[in-house]
């Protein structure tokens, strides 16, 4: 179709590939809201569940840690579980984006703008 136009044919292919990538990235962003990770602290006494986008969706606290004298310990465990879930969400998101981009010939560690 664009054979006689030299580099324009390559440009058309690049534009089509970019459009396909945009569609795949939009789908991935939707998928990341359905993927969940669980962060833990205190040997599993506190568990925080988050989406792969980092949105906290649930918090599970073992009732055995509810001692009024240990309020600060409980707060620290909750924060640690949330941070663990957020770190796992970030890593899961990176893994999913990497799966999507590995066949594109992009250099390792290449960061997309989303």
N, C-alpha and C positions, 0 to 999 in steps of 0.2 A: 504494500500500500504506500509506504513512504520510502521505498527503496531508492529512488533517484534523488532523495533530499539529503543524503549524507548523514551528518550528525543529528539532524532533526528526528530521524527514526529512533536513534538511541535516546534522545530526549523524551520522545513519546513513551518509550518503554520505561524510562526512569519515572515519568509522571504517573504511569499506570501502577508501577510498583509502589510508589509513594502513597497513592490512593488506597491500594490494598493494605499497606502497612497501617495506615490511619484507621481503616476499618477493623483490622485485627487488634490494634491497640485500644480502640473503643470497646471492643468485645472483652478484652482482657481487663479493662477497668471495671466492667460490670462483673466479670468472674471473680475479681479480687474481693468484692463485697460478699460473695458466697463462701469463700474459703476462710476457714477459721483456724486459729492457733490458740494454744493454752499455755500461759505463763504460770509458773509456780514459785512459791517461796515457802520457807519453813518446813521443808521436807513434805510438801504437798498440803500443808494445813491451810494455805490460802492459794486459790487458783483464780486467775483472771483470763477470760476468753475474749478474743478480739478478732475482727476480720483481718484479712491480709492487707487491708488498707489502713489498719491501725485503730479502727473504731472499737472501743471497749463495748462488749455486748453482754457480758455476764461476770459476776463476781461470786465465788463460792468460798465461804469462810467456815472452817471446822469449828463447831461450838465449843470445843474444849479449850480454845484460846481466849474465851471471854472472861477474863479475870480483871476486875477494875484496877488492880494495882499494876497491871501490865498493859495499860492502854497504849503507851508509846510503842511497845513492842508490836502490838497488833497493827498499829498504824504503819510502822516500818515494814512489816510483812506484806501488808496490802500494797503499799507503794512498790515494793520489790517485785511482787507478782505482776503488777501493771506494767512496770518497766520491762520485765522479762517478756510479757506478751507483746509489747510494742516492738521490742528487738526482734522477736521471732516473726512478727508480722512484716517488718521491714525486710528481713532476710527472705521470707516466702515470696514477697512481692518481687524482689530482685531475681529470685529463681524463675518465677513465671515470666518476667520480661526477658530474661536470658534465653529461656526456651523459645520464645517467639523470635528473637533476633539472631539466634545462632546460625541460621541458614542464610543470612543476608550478607555474610562476609564482613561484618563490622568488626573492628578491632576489639580484643578482650577488654572489658571494663568500660566500653563506650556507653555513655549515659544519654538516654533520650530525655527530652524536655518535659516528661510527665511522670 
